[in-house]
Amino acid sequence: MKYTAKITIALKEGMLDPEARAIQHALANLGFSTGSLSTARVFYITLDAENKEAAQAVAEQMCERLLANPVIHRYEVEVGA
Amino acid sequence: MKYTAKITIALKEGMLDPEARAIQHALANLGFSTGSLSTARVFYITLDAENKEAAQAVAEQMCERLLANPVIHRYEVEVGA
């Protein structure tokens, strides 16, 4: 069956995020003041699997092996129909 | 009052996404076959605003003026407490 996995990958708490700081600075230059700003990357992946649990497991393997760097990233997988 | 805006920015339908194709190819090389793969960028921004509607409007302005390229991107703003 076909499933869609939504994978969100973000830096772990406490990791420096220079890109976010640069964006915050650029927003400030345009007059937008922000308290905090963090970023994440989302992947929407459709895949074939026997059931929802199998789809979840495959998506987590994708994170471990390619999409995320487990040293610096945390990830979250949500599988929908 | 403080609000948190979650801003999701993705390519418009029909735009070529070479990065997504490269990731799909890399996953295939690892033995993960995927039907489709698309990516999005998420920004979590905390900001001060008078009310939720004002926070939403400010976040949308940030998209229009800096975060998104309206020619190629679509964006979605969700404001929470």
Backbone of each chain as nested JSON, in Angstrom:
{
  "chains": [
    {"id": "A", "residues": [
      {"number": 1, "name": "MET", "atoms": {"N": [0.839, -1.202, 0.0], "CA": [0.0, 0.0, 0.0], "C": [0.876, 1.255, 0.0]}},
      {"number": 2, "name": "LYS", "atoms": {"N": [0.32, 2.317, -0.526], "CA": [1.085, 3.568, -0.602], "C": [0.879, 4.407, 0.654]}},
      {"number": 3, "name": "TYR", "atoms": {"N": [1.959, 4.913, 1.187], "CA": [1.887, 5.792, 2.351], "C": [2.687, 7.061, 2.069]}},
      {"number": 4, "name": "THR", "atoms": {"N": [2.305, 8.13, 2.719], "CA": [3.1, 9.348, 2.635], "C": [3.72, 9.624, 3.997]}},
      {"number": 5, "name": "ALA", "atoms": {"N": [5.037, 9.726, 4.004], "CA": [5.74, 10.036, 5.245], "C": [6.158, 11.505, 5.21]}},
      {"number": 6, "name": "LYS", "atoms": {"N": [5.857, 12.189, 6.296], "CA": [6.327, 13.566, 6.448], "C": [7.473, 13.531, 7.452]}},
      {"number": 7, "name": "ILE", "atoms": {"N": [8.656, 13.854, 6.986], "CA": [9.846, 13.781, 7.829], "C": [10.341, 15.198, 8.112]}},
      {"number": 8, "name": "THR", "atoms": {"N": [10.415, 15.546, 9.37], "CA": [10.906, 16.876, 9.752], "C": [12.269, 16.733, 10.403]}},
      {"number": 9, "name": "ILE", "atoms": {"N": [13.229, 17.46, 9.889], "CA": [14.593, 17.372, 10.41], "C": [15.043, 18.748, 10.881]}},
      {"number": 10, "name": "ALA", "atoms": {"N": [15.482, 18.816, 12.121], "CA": [15.927, 20.102, 12.675], "C": [17.194, 19.881, 13.473]}},
      {"number": 11, "name": "LEU", "atoms": {"N": [17.889, 20.941, 13.733], "CA": [19.072, 20.84, 14.582], "C": [18.65, 20.516, 16.01]}},
      {"number": 12, "name": "LYS", "atoms": {"N": [19.452, 19.741, 16.709], "CA": [19.182, 19.469, 18.113], "C": [19.273, 20.757, 18.914]}},
      {"number": 13, "name": "GLU", "atoms": {"N": [18.557, 20.762, 20.039], "CA": [18.624, 21.907, 20.953], "C": [20.073, 22.218, 21.293]}},
      {"number": 14, "name": "GLY", "atoms": {"N": [20.413, 23.476, 21.284], "CA": [21.742, 23.874, 21.713], "C": [22.76, 23.947, 20.58]}},
      {"number": 15, "name": "MET", "atoms": {"N": [22.402, 23.39, 19.401], "CA": [23.315, 23.504, 18.265], "C": [23.257, 24.928, 17.73]}},
      {"number": 16, "name": "LEU", "atoms": {"N": [24.391, 25.463, 17.376], "CA": [24.412, 26.788, 16.763], "C": [23.799, 26.715, 15.37]}},
      {"number": 17, "name": "ASP", "atoms": {"N": [23.002, 27.716, 15.01], "CA": [22.376, 27.741, 13.694], "C": [22.686, 29.085, 13.03]}},
      {"number": 18, "name": "PRO", "atoms": {"N": [23.856, 29.179, 12.39], "CA": [24.26, 30.466, 11.816], "C": [23.308, 30.954, 10.725]}},
      {"number": 19, "name": "GLU", "atoms": {"N": [22.688, 30.007, 10.013], "CA": [21.748, 30.408, 8.962], "C": [20.553, 31.135, 9.587]}},
      {"number": 20, "name": "ALA", "atoms": {"N": [20.025, 30.561, 10.675], "CA": [18.889, 31.191, 11.344], "C": [19.27, 32.583, 11.86]}},
      {"number": 21, "name": "ARG", "atoms": {"N": [20.494, 32.702, 12.384], "CA": [20.939, 34.01, 12.883], "C": [21.024, 35.019, 11.741]}},
      {"number": 22, "name": "ALA", "atoms": {"N": [21.504, 34.559, 10.571], "CA": [21.611, 35.461, 9.418], "C": [20.237, 35.932, 8.965]}},
      {"number": 23, "name": "ILE", "atoms": {"N": [19.266, 35.006, 8.969], "CA": [17.907, 35.366, 8.552], "C": [17.306, 36.351, 9.545]}},
      {"number": 24, "name": "GLN", "atoms": {"N": [17.533, 36.089, 10.829], "CA": [17.011, 36.97, 11.87], "C": [17.58, 38.384, 11.705]}},
      {"number": 25, "name": "HIS", "atoms": {"N": [18.861, 38.433, 11.387], "CA": [19.532, 39.705, 11.174], "C": [18.959, 40.429, 9.947]}},
      {"number": 26, "name": "ALA", "atoms": {"N": [18.737, 39.68, 8.896], "CA": [18.178, 40.275, 7.669], "C": [16.762, 40.782, 7.926]}},
      {"number": 27, "name": "LEU", "atoms": {"N": [15.976, 40.036, 8.707], "CA": [14.622, 40.494, 9.048], "C": [14.693, 41.772, 9.869]}},
      {"number": 28, "name": "ALA", "atoms": {"N": [15.656, 41.836, 10.802], "CA": [15.815, 43.036, 11.631], "C": [16.141, 44.244, 10.753]}},
      {"number": 29, "name": "ASN", "atoms": {"N": [16.976, 44.029, 9.739], "CA": [17.329, 45.121, 8.83], "C": [16.12, 45.634, 8.056]}},
      {"number": 30, "name": "LEU", "atoms": {"N": [15.109, 44.771, 7.883], "CA": [13.876, 45.179, 7.195], "C": [12.85, 45.724, 8.189]}},
      {"number": 31, "name": "GLY", "atoms": {"N": [13.219, 45.77, 9.48], "CA": [12.32, 46.335, 10.477], "C": [11.465, 45.313, 11.192]}},
      {"number": 32, "name": "PHE", "atoms": {"N": [11.719, 44.023, 10.962], "CA": [10.953, 42.977, 11.65], "C": [11.748, 42.484, 12.85]}},
      {"number": 33, "name": "SER", "atoms": {"N": [11.258, 42.773, 14.039], "CA": [12.007, 42.27, 15.191], "C": [11.432, 40.924, 15.623]}},
      {"number": 34, "name": "THR", "atoms": {"N": [12.297, 39.957, 15.859], "CA": [11.866, 38.606, 16.203], "C": [12.52, 38.183, 17.517]}},
      {"number": 35, "name": "GLY", "atoms": {"N": [11.783, 37.424, 18.309], "CA": [12.327, 36.937, 19.568], "C": [13.287, 35.79, 19.341]}},
      {"number": 36, "name": "SER", "atoms": {"N": [12.842, 34.817, 18.592], "CA": [13.719, 33.705, 18.256], "C": [13.327, 33.204, 16.88]}},
      {"number": 37, "name": "LEU", "atoms": {"N": [14.244, 32.524, 16.245], "CA": [13.973, 32.003, 14.902], "C": [14.743, 30.7, 14.755]}},
      {"number": 38, "name": "SER", "atoms": {"N": [14.037, 29.655, 14.402], "CA": [14.734, 28.404, 14.125], "C": [14.178, 27.826, 12.829]}},
      {"number": 39, "name": "THR", "atoms": {"N": [14.928, 26.924, 12.246], "CA": [14.544, 26.404, 10.939], "C": [14.474, 24.882, 10.983]}},
      {"number": 40, "name": "ALA", "atoms": {"N": [13.738, 24.329, 10.057], "CA": [13.696, 22.88, 9.902], "C": [13.492, 22.574, 8.428]}},
      {"number": 41, "name": "ARG", "atoms": {"N": [13.801, 21.366, 8.087], "CA": [13.672, 20.904, 6.714], "C": [12.606, 19.812, 6.709]}},
      {"number": 42, "name": "VAL", "atoms": {"N": [11.695, 19.855, 5.76], "CA": [10.66, 18.822, 5.706], "C": [10.751, 18.069, 4.385]}},
      {"number": 43, "name": "PHE", "atoms": {"N": [10.635, 16.746, 4.469], "CA": [10.582, 15.907, 3.277], "C": [9.234, 15.196, 3.262]}},
      {"number": 44, "name": "TYR", "atoms": {"N": [8.542, 15.259, 2.146], "CA": [7.312, 14.495, 1.943], "C": [7.658, 13.362, 0.989]}},
      {"number": 45, "name": "ILE", "atoms": {"N": [7.571, 12.143, 1.478], "CA": [8.001, 11.003, 0.68], "C": [6.858, 10.0, 0.564]}},
      {"number": 46, "name": "THR", "atoms": {"N": [6.513, 9.608, -0.659], "CA": [5.54, 8.525, -0.814], "C": [6.302, 7.231, -1.032]}},
      {"number": 47, "name": "LEU", "atoms": {"N": [5.851, 6.195, -0.348], "CA": [6.547, 4.918, -0.455], "C": [5.552, 3.779, -0.3]}},
      {"number": 48, "name": "ASP", "atoms": {"N": [5.958, 2.636, -0.828], "CA": [5.149, 1.422, -0.723], "C": [5.562, 0.652, 0.523]}},
      {"number": 49, "name": "ALA", "atoms": {"N": [4.581, 0.214, 1.295], "CA": [4.908, -0.605, 2.467], "C": [3.707, -1.47, 2.787]}},
      {"number": 50, "name": "GLU", "atoms": {"N": [3.946, -2.54, 3.549], "CA": [2.86, -3.479, 3.872], "C": [1.836, -2.842, 4.787]}},
      {"number": 51, "name": "ASN", "atoms": {"N": [2.318, -2.074, 5.75], "CA": [1.39, -1.391, 6.65], "C": [2.054, -0.119, 7.181]}},
      {"number": 52, "name": "LYS", "atoms": {"N": [1.292, 0.6, 7.98], "CA": [1.747, 1.899, 8.462], "C": [3.032, 1.782, 9.284]}},
      {"number": 53, "name": "GLU", "atoms": {"N": [3.13, 0.749, 10.115], "CA": [4.308, 0.571, 10.966], "C": [5.55, 0.332, 10.101]}},
      {"number": 54, "name": "ALA", "atoms": {"N": [5.376, -0.462, 9.036], "CA": [6.512, -0.732, 8.146], "C": [6.944, 0.556, 7.447]}},
      {"number": 55, "name": "ALA", "atoms": {"N": [5.963, 1.367, 7.03], "CA": [6.289, 2.634, 6.368], "C": [7.063, 3.539, 7.325]}},
      {"number": 56, "name": "GLN", "atoms": {"N": [6.617, 3.573, 8.572], "CA": [7.296, 4.38, 9.596], "C": [8.742, 3.909, 9.772]}},
      {"number": 57, "name": "ALA", "atoms": {"N": [8.928, 2.585, 9.828], "CA": [10.271, 2.034, 10.035], "C": [11.186, 2.381, 8.856]}},
      {"number": 58, "name": "VAL", "atoms": {"N": [10.662, 2.266, 7.639], "CA": [11.469, 2.573, 6.457], "C": [11.859, 4.058, 6.463]}},
      {"number": 59, "name": "ALA", "atoms": {"N": [10.899, 4.917, 6.782], "CA": [11.18, 6.355, 6.793], "C": [12.252, 6.679, 7.844]}},
      {"number": 60, "name": "GLU", "atoms": {"N": [12.19, 5.993, 8.988], "CA": [13.203, 6.237, 10.023], "C": [14.587, 5.773, 9.567]}},
      {"number": 61, "name": "GLN", "atoms": {"N": [14.602, 4.647, 8.843], "CA": [15.887, 4.198, 8.291], "C": [16.459, 5.218, 7.298]}},
      {"number": 62, "name": "MET", "atoms": {"N": [15.564, 5.794, 6.488], "CA": [16.019, 6.827, 5.53], "C": [16.688, 7.979, 6.271]}},
      {"number": 63, "name": "CYS", "atoms": {"N": [16.09, 8.368, 7.401], "CA": [16.667, 9.454, 8.205], "C": [18.046, 9.059, 8.707]}},
      {"number": 64, "name": "GLU", "atoms": {"N": [18.117, 7.86, 9.297], "CA": [19.373, 7.412, 9.915], "C": [20.486, 7.299, 8.886]}},
      {"number": 65, "name": "ARG", "atoms": {"N": [20.129, 6.819, 7.683], "CA": [21.166, 6.492, 6.721], "C": [21.488, 7.611, 5.758]}},
      {"number": 66, "name": "LEU", "atoms": {"N": [20.563, 8.557, 5.568], "CA": [20.864, 9.603, 4.578], "C": [20.398, 11.001, 4.971]}},
      {"number": 67, "name": "LEU", "atoms": {"N": [19.133, 11.115, 5.368], "CA": [18.548, 12.457, 5.435], "C": [19.058, 13.283, 6.609]}},
      {"number": 68, "name": "ALA", "atoms": {"N": [19.247, 12.624, 7.753], "CA": [19.665, 13.368, 8.944], "C": [21.074, 12.967, 9.35]}},
      {"number": 69, "name": "ASN", "atoms": {"N": [21.726, 13.846, 10.029], "CA": [22.999, 13.531, 10.673], "C": [22.69, 13.357, 12.159]}},
      {"number": 70, "name": "PRO", "atoms": {"N": [22.685, 12.116, 12.646], "CA": [22.212, 11.868, 14.022], "C": [23.032, 12.594, 15.088]}},
      {"number": 71, "name": "VAL", "atoms": {"N": [24.214, 13.029, 14.734], "CA": [25.036, 13.76, 15.708], "C": [24.451, 15.145, 15.991]}},
      {"number": 72, "name": "ILE", "atoms": {"N": [23.95, 15.788, 14.946], "CA": [23.488, 17.169, 15.137], "C": [21.982, 17.362, 14.923]}},
      {"number": 73, "name": "HIS", "atoms": {"N": [21.325, 16.386, 14.298], "CA": [19.898, 16.569, 13.976], "C": [18.991, 15.69, 14.826]}},
      {"number": 74, "name": "ARG", "atoms": {"N": [17.787, 16.198, 15.056], "CA": [16.716, 15.332, 15.539], "C": [15.688, 15.245, 14.414]}},
      {"number": 75, "name": "TYR", "atoms": {"N": [14.993, 14.134, 14.352], "CA": [13.99, 14.015, 13.297], "C": [12.697, 13.444, 13.836]}},
      {"number": 76, "name": "GLU", "atoms": {"N": [11.652, 13.671, 13.067], "CA": [10.317, 13.264, 13.465], "C": [9.656, 12.723, 12.206]}},
      {"number": 77, "name": "VAL", "atoms": {"N": [9.034, 11.567, 12.321], "CA": [8.378, 10.956, 11.16], "C": [6.888, 10.826, 11.452]}},
      {"number": 78, "name": "GLU", "atoms": {"N": [6.065, 11.349, 10.554], "CA": [4.62, 11.14, 10.651], "C": [4.173, 10.444, 9.384]}},
      {"number": 79, "name": "VAL", "atoms": {"N": [3.508, 9.316, 9.529], "CA": [3.049, 8.59, 8.347], "C": [1.538, 8.748, 8.216]}},
      {"number": 80, "name": "GLY", "atoms": {"N": [1.108, 9.165, 7.052], "CA": [-0.317, 9.282, 6.754], "C": [-0.687, 8.308, 5.654]}},
      {"number": 81, "name": "ALA", "atoms": {"N": [-1.962, 8.234, 5.337], "CA": [-2.398, 7.269, 4.32], "C": [-1.933, 7.702, 2.929]}}
    ]},
    {"id": "B", "residues": [
      {"number": 1, "name": "MET", "atoms": {"N": [1.713, 40.908, 22.907], "CA": [1.763, 39.5, 23.315], "C": [2.679, 38.707, 22.4]}},
      {"number": 2, "name": "LYS", "atoms": {"N": [3.217, 37.636, 22.922], "CA": [4.147, 36.828, 22.127], "C": [3.401, 35.737, 21.36]}},
      {"number": 3, "name": "TYR", "atoms": {"N": [3.721, 35.608, 20.086], "CA": [3.136, 34.543, 19.276], "C": [4.257, 33.776, 18.583]}},
      {"number": 4, "name": "THR", "atoms": {"N": [3.964, 32.533, 18.259], "CA": [4.908, 31.761, 17.459], "C": [4.277, 31.487, 16.102]}},
      {"number": 5, "name": "ALA", "atoms": {"N": [4.976, 31.893, 15.066], "CA": [4.5, 31.642, 13.713], "C": [5.303, 30.493, 13.126]}},
      {"number": 6, "name": "LYS", "atoms": {"N": [4.583, 29.541, 12.552], "CA": [5.239, 28.454, 11.832], "C": [5.027, 28.72, 10.348]}},
      {"number": 7, "name": "ILE", "atoms": {"N": [6.11, 28.988, 9.658], "CA": [6.034, 29.352, 8.244], "C": [6.622, 28.219, 7.41]}},
      {"number": 8, "name": "THR", "atoms": {"N": [5.821, 27.685, 6.509], "CA": [6.283, 26.6, 5.635], "C": [6.414, 27.126, 4.221]}},
      {"number": 9, "name": "ILE", "atoms": {"N": [7.579, 26.949, 3.649], "CA": [7.831, 27.456, 2.299], "C": [8.227, 26.306, 1.401]}},
      {"number": 10, "name": "ALA", "atoms": {"N": [7.507, 26.164, 0.293], "CA": [7.801, 25.069, -0.635], "C": [7.733, 25.597, -2.056]}},
      {"number": 11, "name": "LEU", "atoms": {"N": [8.301, 24.855, -2.964], "CA": [8.205, 25.228, -4.367], "C": [6.758, 25.07, -4.838]}},
      {"number": 12, "name": "LYS", "atoms": {"N": [6.33, 25.956, -5.73], "CA": [5.002, 25.812, -6.322], "C": [4.926, 24.527, -7.129]}},
      {"number": 13, "name": "GLU", "atoms": {"N": [3.699, 24.026, -7.258], "CA": [3.473, 22.842, -8.087], "C": [4.052, 23.065, -9.481]}},
      {"number": 14, "name": "GLY", "atoms": {"N": [4.729, 22.046, -9.977], "CA": [5.215, 22.133, -11.353], "C": [6.623, 22.685, -11.467]}},
      {"number": 15, "name": "MET", "atoms": {"N": [7.146, 23.277, -10.368], "CA": [8.526, 23.759, -10.409], "C": [9.471, 22.564, -10.326]}},
      {"number": 16, "name": "LEU", "atoms": {"N": [10.525, 22.594, -11.091], "CA": [11.515, 21.529, -11.001], "C": [12.253, 21.643, -9.674]}},
      {"number": 17, "name": "ASP", "atoms": {"N": [12.522, 20.493, -9.044], "CA": [13.23, 20.503, -7.765], "C": [14.423, 19.546, -7.87]}},
      {"number": 18, "name": "PRO", "atoms": {"N": [15.537, 20.032, -8.403], "CA": [16.685, 19.146, -8.626], "C": [17.242, 18.57, -7.331]}},
      {"number": 19, "name": "GLU", "atoms": {"N": [17.116, 19.315, -6.231], "CA": [17.6, 18.792, -4.95], "C": [16.797, 17.55, -4.542]}},
      {"number": 20, "name": "ALA", "atoms": {"N": [15.485, 17.646, -4.694], "CA": [14.637, 16.503, -4.34], "C": [14.972, 15.303, -5.227]}},
      {"number": 21, "name": "ARG", "atoms": {"N": [15.222, 15.556, -6.501], "CA": [15.57, 14.448, -7.411], "C": [16.887, 13.814, -6.982]}},
      {"number": 22, "name": "ALA", "atoms": {"N": [17.843, 14.627, -6.561], "CA": [19.146, 14.099, -6.136], "C": [18.989, 13.235, -4.889]}},
      {"number": 23, "name": "ILE", "atoms": {"N": [18.138, 13.685, -3.947], "CA": [17.919, 12.91, -2.722], "C": [17.229, 11.589, -3.056]}},
      {"number": 24, "name": "GLN", "atoms": {"N": [16.241, 11.671, -3.964], "CA": [15.523, 10.463, -4.36], "C": [16.489, 9.45, -4.982]}},
      {"number": 25, "name": "HIS", "atoms": {"N": [17.403, 9.959, -5.786], "CA": [18.405, 9.124, -6.438], "C": [19.335, 8.497, -5.391]}},
      {"number": 26, "name": "ALA", "atoms": {"N": [19.757, 9.291, -4.424], "CA": [20.647, 8.786, -3.372], "C": [19.936, 7.724, -2.54]}},
      {"number": 27, "name": "LEU", "atoms": {"N": [18.642, 7.94, -2.25], "CA": [17.873, 6.931, -1.513], "C": [17.78, 5.639, -2.321]}},
      {"number": 28, "name": "ALA", "atoms": {"N": [17.56, 5.78, -3.634], "CA": [17.471, 4.593, -4.5], "C": [18.783, 3.826, -4.463]}},
      {"number": 29, "name": "ASN", "atoms": {"N": [19.894, 4.524, -4.45], "CA": [21.201, 3.862, -4.384], "C": [21.387, 3.083, -3.083]}},
      {"number": 30, "name": "LEU", "atoms": {"N": [20.676, 3.51, -2.034], "CA": [20.742, 2.8, -0.755], "C": [19.677, 1.701, -0.67]}},
      {"number": 31, "name": "GLY", "atoms": {"N": [18.892, 1.555, -1.742], "CA": [17.886, 0.502, -1.763], "C": [16.5, 0.944, -1.313]}},
      {"number": 32, "name": "PHE", "atoms": {"N": [16.299, 2.254, -1.125], "CA": [14.978, 2.755, -0.743], "C": [14.262, 3.271, -1.976]}},
      {"number": 33, "name": "SER", "atoms": {"N": [13.2, 2.593, -2.388], "CA": [12.499, 3.111, -3.559], "C": [11.35, 4.002, -3.097]}},
      {"number": 34, "name": "THR", "atoms": {"N": [11.239, 5.149, -3.732], "CA": [10.235, 6.138, -3.337], "C": [9.39, 6.502, -4.548]}},
      {"number": 35, "name": "GLY", "atoms": {"N": [8.1, 6.735, -4.307], "CA": [7.218, 7.135, -5.395], "C": [7.434, 8.587, -5.766]}},
      {"number": 36, "name": "SER", "atoms": {"N": [7.41, 9.442, -4.772], "CA": [7.686, 10.852, -5.028], "C": [8.344, 11.424, -3.797]}},
      {"number": 37, "name": "LEU", "atoms": {"N": [9.041, 12.518, -3.994], "CA": [9.727, 13.149, -2.865], "C": [9.721, 14.648, -3.104]}},
      {"number": 38, "name": "SER", "atoms": {"N": [9.237, 15.38, -2.133], "CA": [9.323, 16.834, -2.258], "C": [9.812, 17.402, -0.93]}},
      {"number": 39, "name": "THR", "atoms": {"N": [10.293, 18.615, -0.99], "CA": [10.909, 19.201, 0.193], "C": [10.243, 20.532, 0.531]}},
      {"number": 40, "name": "ALA", "atoms": {"N": [10.368, 20.928, 1.782], "CA": [9.909, 22.255, 2.196], "C": [10.824, 22.73, 3.308]}},
      {"number": 41, "name": "ARG", "atoms": {"N": [10.773, 24.016, 3.512], "CA": [11.584, 24.651, 4.544], "C": [10.617, 25.213, 5.57]}},
      {"number": 42, "name": "VAL", "atoms": {"N": [10.911, 25.027, 6.845], "CA": [10.027, 25.559, 7.879], "C": [10.794, 26.539, 8.759]}},
      {"number": 43, "name": "PHE", "atoms": {"N": [10.165, 27.657, 9.067], "CA": [10.731, 28.633, 9.994], "C": [9.798, 28.76, 11.186]}},
      {"number": 44, "name": "TYR", "atoms": {"N": [10.334, 28.657, 12.382], "CA": [9.567, 28.906, 13.603], "C": [10.038, 30.248, 14.139]}},
      {"number": 45, "name": "ILE", "atoms": {"N": [9.142, 31.211, 14.148], "CA": [9.53, 32.565, 14.536], "C": [8.656, 33.043, 15.683]}},
      {"number": 46, "name": "THR", "atoms": {"N": [9.277, 33.516, 16.754], "CA": [8.473, 34.132, 17.814], "C": [8.529, 35.639, 17.629]}},
      {"number": 47, "name": "LEU", "atoms": {"N": [7.371, 36.262, 17.767], "CA": [7.298, 37.708, 17.557], "C": [6.248, 38.317, 18.457]}},
      {"number": 48, "name": "ASP", "atoms": {"N": [6.41, 39.599, 18.686], "CA": [5.447, 40.352, 19.482], "C": [4.395, 40.958, 18.567]}},
      {"number": 49, "name": "ALA", "atoms": {"N": [3.141, 40.82, 18.94], "CA": [2.084, 41.457, 18.15], "C": [0.889, 41.71, 19.055]}},
      {"number": 50, "name": "GLU", "atoms": {"N": [0.013, 42.604, 18.626], "CA": [-1.147, 42.958, 19.452], "C": [-2.12, 41.797, 19.562]}},
      {"number": 51, "name": "ASN", "atoms": {"N": [-2.327, 41.105, 18.458], "CA": [-3.23, 39.954, 18.482], "C": [-2.802, 38.964, 17.408]}},
      {"number": 52, "name": "LYS", "atoms": {"N": [-3.524, 37.861, 17.344], "CA": [-3.156, 36.776, 16.447], "C": [-3.187, 37.219, 14.984]}},
      {"number": 53, "name": "GLU", "atoms": {"N": [-4.191, 38.023, 14.634], "CA": [-4.32, 38.474, 13.244], "C": [-3.121, 39.334, 12.849]}},
      {"number": 54, "name": "ALA", "atoms": {"N": [-2.684, 40.204, 13.782], "CA": [-1.531, 41.061, 13.507], "C": [-0.28, 40.208, 13.341]}},
      {"number": 55, "name": "ALA", "atoms": {"N": [-0.14, 39.184, 14.189], "CA": [1.027, 38.305, 14.091], "C": [1.037, 37.598, 12.734]}},
      {"number": 56, "name": "GLN", "atoms": {"N": [-0.145, 37.142, 12.321], "CA": [-0.273, 36.476, 11.014], "C": [0.136, 37.423, 9.882]}},
      {"number": 57, "name": "ALA", "atoms": {"N": [-0.328, 38.674, 9.971], "CA": [-0.024, 39.648, 8.919], "C": [1.476, 39.929, 8.856]}},
      {"number": 58, "name": "VAL", "atoms": {"N": [2.106, 40.074, 10.02], "CA": [3.548, 40.347, 10.046], "C": [4.32, 39.157, 9.445]}},
      {"number": 59, "name": "ALA", "atoms": {"N": [3.922, 37.946, 9.827], "CA": [4.614, 36.759, 9.314], "C": [4.473, 36.672, 7.789]}},
      {"number": 60, "name": "GLU", "atoms": {"N": [3.287, 37.047, 7.293], "CA": [3.09, 37.013, 5.836], "C": [3.959, 38.05, 5.131]}},
      {"number": 61, "name": "GLN", "atoms": {"N": [4.101, 39.212, 5.775], "CA": [5.003, 40.228, 5.209], "C": [6.444, 39.732, 5.173]}},
      {"number": 62, "name": "MET", "atoms": {"N": [6.853, 39.016, 6.224], "CA": [8.215, 38.469, 6.239], "C": [8.427, 37.531, 5.051]}},
      {"number": 63, "name": "CYS", "atoms": {"N": [7.397, 36.734, 4.758], "CA": [7.489, 35.826, 3.606], "C": [7.633, 36.609, 2.322]}},
      {"number": 64, "name": "GLU", "atoms": {"N": [6.76, 37.594, 2.149], "CA": [6.742, 38.35, 0.898], "C": [8.047, 39.113, 0.677]}},
      {"number": 65, "name": "ARG", "atoms": {"N": [8.609, 39.633, 1.784], "CA": [9.743, 40.521, 1.629], "C": [11.093, 39.831, 1.734]}},
      {"number": 66, "name": "LEU", "atoms": {"N": [11.157, 38.661, 2.37], "CA": [12.471, 38.042, 2.53], "C": [12.478, 36.528, 2.373]}},
      {"number": 67, "name": "LEU", "atoms": {"N": [11.574, 35.845, 3.083], "CA": [11.746, 34.393, 3.222], "C": [11.413, 33.629, 1.95]}},
      {"number": 68, "name": "ALA", "atoms": {"N": [10.384, 34.071, 1.244], "CA": [9.96, 33.329, 0.056], "C": [10.203, 34.151, -1.202]}},
      {"number": 69, "name": "ASN", "atoms": {"N": [10.339, 33.464, -2.293], "CA": [10.356, 34.118, -3.595], "C": [8.991, 33.857, -4.22]}},
      {"number": 70, "name": "PRO", "atoms": {"N": [8.121, 34.885, -4.26], "CA": [6.732, 34.655, -4.662], "C": [6.593, 34.11, -6.089]}},
      {"number": 71, "name": "VAL", "atoms": {"N": [7.647, 34.244, -6.872], "CA": [7.574, 33.717, -8.248], "C": [7.591, 32.185, -8.237]}},
      {"number": 72, "name": "ILE", "atoms": {"N": [8.402, 31.613, -7.357], "CA": [8.554, 30.155, -7.387], "C": [8.043, 29.441, -6.134]}},
      {"number": 73, "name": "HIS", "atoms": {"N": [7.822, 30.192, -5.056], "CA": [7.422, 29.54, -3.806], "C": [5.969, 29.801, -3.439]}},
      {"number": 74, "name": "ARG", "atoms": {"N": [5.381, 28.835, -2.74], "CA": [4.127, 29.085, -2.037], "C": [4.448, 28.994, -0.543]}},
      {"number": 75, "name": "TYR", "atoms": {"N": [3.725, 29.736, 0.247], "CA": [4.001, 29.667, 1.682], "C": [2.71, 29.576, 2.473]}},
      {"number": 76, "name": "GLU", "atoms": {"N": [2.843, 29.108, 3.693], "CA": [1.713, 28.879, 4.574], "C": [2.145, 29.36, 5.951]}},
      {"number": 77, "name": "VAL", "atoms": {"N": [1.288, 30.145, 6.587], "CA": [1.619, 30.669, 7.918], "C": [0.598, 30.151, 8.916]}},
      {"number": 78, "name": "GLU", "atoms": {"N": [1.077, 29.546, 9.999], "CA": [0.187, 29.141, 11.098], "C": [0.673, 29.847, 12.345]}},
      {"number": 79, "name": "VAL", "atoms": {"N": [-0.21, 30.582, 12.987], "CA": [0.19, 31.291, 14.201], "C": [-0.412, 30.597, 15.412]}},
      {"number": 80, "name": "GLY", "atoms": {"N": [0.428, 30.264, 16.358], "CA": [-0.028, 29.683, 17.626], "C": [0.264, 30.636, 18.766]}},
      {"number": 81, "name": "ALA", "atoms": {"N": [-0.181, 30.279, 19.961], "CA": [0.024, 31.168, 21.104], "C": [1.498, 31.231, 21.491]}}
    ]}
  ]
}
